Amino acid sequence: MTNQRNGRLALVGVGRMGAAMAAGWLRKSEGGVPADKLLFVEPELQGPAKDLADKYGVQHLTQLDAETAKTVDTIILAVKPQVMEKILPQLSEVAGEDTLIVSVAAGIGLRAFEKAFPGRPIVRNMPNVPGAIGKGINVAIANERADELKLRDEAETLLKVTGPVEWLEEERLMGAATGVSGSGPAYVFLMAEALARAGEAEGLPADLAERLAVATVSGAGAMLEQSLADGSASAADLRRSVTSPNGTTQAALDVLMGEGGLPSLIHKAVAAAEKRSRELGSAKNDKG
């Protein structure tokens, strides 16, 4: 590496996910990013982003200029894919040769970023929606230059503020990860929605059915997370443990696990999301 890294970071895009990441960095006493090392790059700060800037005194620029870029170690791109296409040319001109580029934009592959930032270390990350409250999961991949400079740990420290980071060695698997964790929260929300409507159809008041469904989904998720963390049980183990032979749960699972049931539907859903992710990524990368 030509220069010692100073920890200064430019966050390009301070929307919901960007602001959530910034809030996590600023709150952490260890492993975070001090306010004087953080720079918001956004045409206009609004909502949580403006509140953070006002509270912590974070510097704000409408565009990352060449002089400021010289002082930055890392640029995190947290903008929508359609915005990314507009800002990459300007950022490419000002980013330093060893500046770590980290993208949290959906669907844009390493090839597009390597074309925009030739020779730079790049990490592509896919967070998911629960990351906005620090309960997400990240799936990341690094290019060869990032690995040469041993920057995975630095990237992971920044990204894990929204949740754990899982690294891929093959970018082609990003579509499958998208189908499971990127799109996955919507499947869970649909499950809660369907569960509530089913309870309502059986006579429960709508507000009570919704409360029961939400508490059931969130409680089961917390129980699964704890069981996996301490190694006591898998999802299948927990399912079996709450299923009494010939009981009510077994009657319900006979429907859900029957031919064309939930396992088959989820398989088809993830496959459809993976396919669409590859299609969108191919289209964006061809433009890049």
Backbone torsions as a table, in degrees:
resi	resn	phi	psi	omega
1	MET	NA	137.5	-173.9
2	THR	-78.3	-31.1	-177.9
3	ASN	-130.4	148.7	174.9
4	GLN	-71.4	136.5	-175.8
5	ARG	-79.4	140.1	-174.6
6	ASN	-108.7	-1.8	176.4
7	GLY	83.4	4.0	-179.7
8	ARG	-78.2	135.0	-171.5
9	LEU	-130.9	134.3	174.2
10	ALA	-106.9	119.6	177.1
11	LEU	-97.8	107.9	-178.5
12	VAL	-94.7	106.2	-174.1
13	GLY	102.3	110.2	-177.4
14	VAL	-123.9	53.1	174.3
15	GLY	-81.8	-149.7	-175.0
16	ARG	-60.7	-52.0	-178.2
17	MET	-70.1	-43.1	179.0
18	GLY	-59.5	-43.8	179.6
19	ALA	-66.2	-36.2	178.3
20	ALA	-64.7	-41.7	177.9
21	MET	-64.0	-46.2	-179.2
22	ALA	-61.0	-42.3	179.5
23	ALA	-61.2	-40.8	178.1
24	GLY	-64.1	-43.9	179.4
25	TRP	-62.5	-43.8	-174.8
26	LEU	-70.6	-28.4	-179.6
27	ARG	-79.2	-25.7	-173.9
28	LYS	-78.0	128.5	177.3
29	SER	-79.8	-29.8	177.0
30	GLU	-124.3	133.3	178.9
31	GLY	80.3	4.9	178.7
32	GLY	-94.2	-162.8	177.4
33	VAL	-125.5	114.6	178.7
34	PRO	-61.4	152.1	-177.0
35	ALA	-57.6	-33.9	-177.6
36	ASP	-78.4	-5.7	176.5
37	LYS	-104.2	-2.6	-174.6
38	LEU	-109.4	140.7	-179.6
39	LEU	-132.8	125.7	175.5
40	PHE	-91.9	128.3	176.2
41	VAL	-117.6	106.5	-172.9
42	GLU	-160.3	135.0	-179.9
43	PRO	-53.3	-42.7	179.4
44	GLU	-149.8	123.1	179.3
45	LEU	-78.0	133.9	178.9
46	GLN	-139.3	161.8	173.2
47	GLY	53.3	-134.7	-177.1
48	PRO	-57.1	-34.6	-179.9
49	ALA	-63.0	-44.9	178.8
50	LYS	-65.9	-39.7	178.5
51	ASP	-60.8	-42.2	179.6
52	LEU	-65.2	-44.5	-179.5
53	ALA	-61.4	-42.4	180.0
54	ASP	-67.9	-41.8	-176.1
55	LYS	-69.6	-43.8	-172.8
56	TYR	-102.7	-8.3	-178.8
57	GLY	73.7	36.6	179.4
58	VAL	-74.2	133.7	178.5
59	GLN	-66.7	142.4	-178.4
60	HIS	-128.1	129.8	174.1
61	LEU	-125.3	147.2	176.0
62	THR	-79.3	-20.4	179.1
63	GLN	-155.4	143.5	-179.8
64	LEU	-80.6	111.7	-178.7
65	ASP	-88.8	166.5	-173.9
66	ALA	-62.3	-42.1	-177.9
67	GLU	-64.4	-45.0	179.0
68	THR	-67.0	-38.1	-179.0
69	ALA	-59.4	-29.8	179.4
70	LYS	-64.0	-24.2	-177.3
71	THR	-93.6	-0.5	-172.9
72	VAL	-101.9	131.1	175.8
73	ASP	-84.4	-38.2	-171.1
74	THR	-135.0	136.7	172.2
75	ILE	-116.9	120.0	176.1
76	ILE	-103.7	123.0	-177.8
77	LEU	-97.7	106.9	-177.5
78	ALA	-121.0	46.8	-180.0
79	VAL	-112.0	165.4	178.0
80	LYS	-68.9	151.3	-177.3
81	PRO	-53.5	-37.6	-178.7
82	GLN	-70.2	-28.0	175.7
83	VAL	-76.0	-35.6	-178.9
84	MET	-54.6	-43.5	-178.0
85	GLU	-59.5	-30.1	-177.6
86	LYS	-81.0	-32.5	-172.4
87	ILE	-96.1	-18.4	-176.2
88	LEU	-57.8	-44.0	-178.4
89	PRO	-58.0	-42.9	-179.0
90	GLN	-69.2	-42.1	179.5
91	LEU	-65.8	-35.3	179.3
92	SER	-60.1	-35.2	-178.3
93	GLU	-71.7	-28.5	-172.7
94	VAL	-105.3	-18.7	-176.9
95	ALA	-67.0	135.5	178.8
96	GLY	-68.8	163.7	-173.9
97	GLU	-67.7	-25.6	177.9
98	ASP	-112.2	14.7	177.9
99	THR	-67.4	126.3	177.9
100	LEU	-76.0	123.3	178.2
101	ILE	-103.1	120.5	179.3
102	VAL	-120.4	122.6	178.9
103	SER	-107.9	135.5	171.3
104	VAL	-116.7	21.6	179.0
105	ALA	-86.4	139.0	-177.5
106	ALA	-73.1	139.4	165.8
107	GLY	82.7	-9.5	-177.9
108	ILE	-98.1	119.3	-172.7
109	GLY	-85.4	172.8	-179.3
110	LEU	-58.5	-36.9	-176.6
111	ARG	-58.3	-42.0	-179.8
112	ALA	-64.9	-39.9	-179.9
113	PHE	-72.8	-36.2	178.6
114	GLU	-67.5	-28.2	175.6
115	LYS	-72.6	-39.2	179.8
116	ALA	-75.9	-33.9	-177.1
117	PHE	-125.0	67.6	-175.8
118	PRO	-59.9	132.9	176.8
119	GLY	80.0	-4.0	-178.8
120	ARG	-89.3	153.7	173.4
121	PRO	-73.5	132.5	-174.8
122	ILE	-134.5	137.2	172.3
123	VAL	-125.2	127.4	174.3
124	ARG	-102.5	126.7	-177.4
125	ASN	-125.5	141.7	173.6
126	MET	-118.7	104.5	174.1
127	PRO	-85.2	-179.1	169.5
128	ASN	-133.2	173.1	-169.7
129	VAL	-55.7	-42.3	179.1
130	PRO	-61.0	-13.5	175.0
131	GLY	-59.7	-24.2	179.6
132	ALA	-65.7	-18.2	175.7
133	ILE	-117.7	18.9	177.2
134	GLY	75.3	16.9	-177.9
135	LYS	-120.8	27.7	-175.7
136	GLY	-94.5	-167.5	175.0
137	ILE	-142.0	140.9	-179.6
138	ASN	-114.3	142.3	172.9
139	VAL	-122.9	121.5	-171.1
140	ALA	-130.2	157.7	173.7
141	ILE	-143.2	141.8	-178.8
142	ALA	-111.8	148.9	174.6
143	ASN	-84.1	174.9	-175.6
144	GLU	-62.2	-38.6	-178.3
145	ARG	-63.8	-39.4	177.7
146	ALA	-63.8	-37.8	178.2
147	ASP	-71.9	-36.3	176.9
148	GLU	-58.8	-39.4	-178.4
149	LEU	-89.3	4.2	177.6
150	LYS	54.2	53.0	-175.0
151	LEU	-104.9	4.3	178.7
152	ARG	-60.1	-44.8	-177.7
153	ASP	-62.0	-40.1	179.6
154	GLU	-63.8	-44.4	178.7
155	ALA	-63.7	-43.1	-178.0
156	GLU	-63.5	-40.1	178.2
157	THR	-57.7	-39.6	179.9
158	LEU	-73.8	-40.2	-173.5
159	LEU	-77.2	-31.7	-172.4
160	LYS	-72.1	-0.3	174.8
161	VAL	-64.7	-22.6	177.4
162	THR	-97.4	-8.3	-178.9
163	GLY	150.3	171.8	-179.4
164	PRO	-57.6	156.9	179.9
165	VAL	-115.9	125.0	174.9
166	GLU	-108.9	128.5	-175.7
167	TRP	-97.6	136.0	173.0
168	LEU	-102.1	150.3	173.8
169	GLU	-104.1	-13.7	178.7
170	GLU	-125.7	121.2	-175.8
171	GLU	-67.0	-24.3	-179.9
172	ARG	-60.4	-21.3	179.8
173	LEU	-80.8	-6.7	-179.3
174	MET	-62.7	-34.3	178.4
175	GLY	-63.7	-42.3	178.0
176	ALA	-65.0	-40.9	177.7
177	ALA	-63.5	-37.3	177.0
178	THR	-61.3	-43.1	-179.3
179	GLY	-64.3	-30.3	-178.9
180	VAL	-88.9	-58.5	-173.2
181	SER	-99.4	-33.3	-179.1
182	GLY	-68.7	-50.0	178.5
183	SER	-88.5	-16.6	-172.9
184	GLY	-53.3	-40.4	179.3
185	PRO	-55.0	-33.9	178.8
186	ALA	-64.9	-34.2	178.2
187	TYR	-64.4	-40.7	-179.4
188	VAL	-68.4	-40.9	177.5
189	PHE	-61.3	-40.6	178.2
190	LEU	-63.9	-38.8	178.3
191	MET	-60.9	-45.6	178.9
192	ALA	-63.4	-41.7	178.8
193	GLU	-62.1	-47.5	-179.1
194	ALA	-65.8	-38.2	179.7
195	LEU	-63.6	-43.2	178.7
196	ALA	-64.0	-44.1	-179.0
197	ARG	-65.3	-35.6	178.4
198	ALA	-65.8	-41.5	177.1
199	GLY	-63.2	-40.2	178.0
200	GLU	-63.1	-40.4	179.7
201	ALA	-64.3	-25.8	178.8
202	GLU	-89.6	5.9	173.0
203	GLY	112.2	-6.2	179.0
204	LEU	-71.2	144.0	171.9
205	PRO	-58.7	143.4	-173.4
206	ALA	-56.3	-44.2	-177.4
207	ASP	-67.6	-36.2	178.0
208	LEU	-69.9	-42.0	178.9
209	ALA	-59.7	-39.7	179.9
210	GLU	-68.3	-42.1	179.0
211	ARG	-63.0	-41.9	178.7
212	LEU	-63.9	-43.0	-178.9
213	ALA	-64.9	-46.5	-178.4
214	VAL	-64.2	-44.8	179.5
215	ALA	-64.2	-36.2	179.5
216	THR	-66.6	-45.8	-179.5
217	VAL	-65.9	-47.0	-177.8
218	SER	-68.6	-38.6	179.0
219	GLY	-66.9	-41.9	178.0
220	ALA	-64.4	-38.7	178.2
221	GLY	-63.7	-42.9	179.5
222	ALA	-65.4	-39.0	178.9
223	MET	-65.3	-41.9	178.3
224	LEU	-64.4	-43.7	179.9
225	GLU	-60.1	-44.0	179.8
226	GLN	-65.9	-41.2	-178.4
227	SER	-66.3	-38.6	177.9
228	LEU	-69.9	-36.2	-178.9
229	ALA	-66.1	-40.9	-178.9
230	ASP	-93.8	1.0	175.3
231	GLY	73.9	17.0	-174.8
232	SER	-83.4	-25.9	-176.6
233	ALA	-163.9	149.6	173.0
234	SER	-94.3	176.6	176.7
235	ALA	-60.3	-42.5	179.3
236	ALA	-64.6	-39.0	178.4
237	ASP	-61.4	-45.0	-179.3
238	LEU	-65.1	-41.0	178.2
239	ARG	-58.6	-46.5	-179.4
240	ARG	-65.8	-34.5	-176.4
241	SER	-68.1	-25.5	-179.4
242	VAL	-101.1	9.3	-177.3
243	THR	-111.9	103.2	177.1
244	SER	-81.3	138.2	178.6
245	PRO	-55.9	130.0	178.1
246	ASN	63.2	18.1	178.9
247	GLY	-93.9	-170.8	-177.2
248	THR	-66.5	-41.0	-179.4
249	THR	-65.8	-39.3	178.2
250	GLN	-63.4	-38.8	178.4
251	ALA	-62.2	-40.7	179.2
252	ALA	-69.7	-42.0	-178.6
253	LEU	-68.3	-29.0	176.1
254	ASP	-59.6	-32.3	177.0
255	VAL	-77.6	-49.2	-175.9
256	LEU	-65.4	-31.4	-174.9
257	MET	-102.7	6.3	178.4
258	GLY	-74.0	-178.8	-179.0
259	GLU	-58.1	127.8	-177.9
260	GLY	74.9	12.5	-177.2
261	GLY	-81.6	-157.3	-171.4
262	LEU	-60.1	-46.8	179.3
263	PRO	-57.0	-42.7	179.4
264	SER	-66.7	-42.0	-179.6
265	LEU	-64.7	-42.2	179.3
266	ILE	-64.8	-40.7	177.0
267	HIS	-58.1	-47.0	-180.0
268	LYS	-65.4	-38.0	-179.5
269	ALA	-64.8	-46.6	179.7
270	VAL	-64.0	-40.7	178.9
271	ALA	-63.1	-39.4	179.1
272	ALA	-66.9	-41.2	178.5
273	ALA	-65.9	-40.6	178.7
274	GLU	-62.2	-43.7	179.9
275	LYS	-62.8	-44.8	-179.3
276	ARG	-67.5	-35.1	177.3
277	SER	-61.7	-43.7	177.9
278	ARG	-63.8	-40.0	179.6
279	GLU	-64.0	-45.8	-179.9
280	LEU	-66.7	-41.6	179.4
281	GLY	-63.8	-40.1	179.2
282	SER	-64.1	-41.9	-179.9
283	ALA	-65.1	-43.8	-178.9
284	LYS	-69.3	-40.4	-178.6
285	ASN	-68.7	-31.6	176.8
286	ASP	-65.3	-33.8	177.4
287	LYS	-72.1	-31.6	-174.2
288	GLY	-77.2	NA	NA
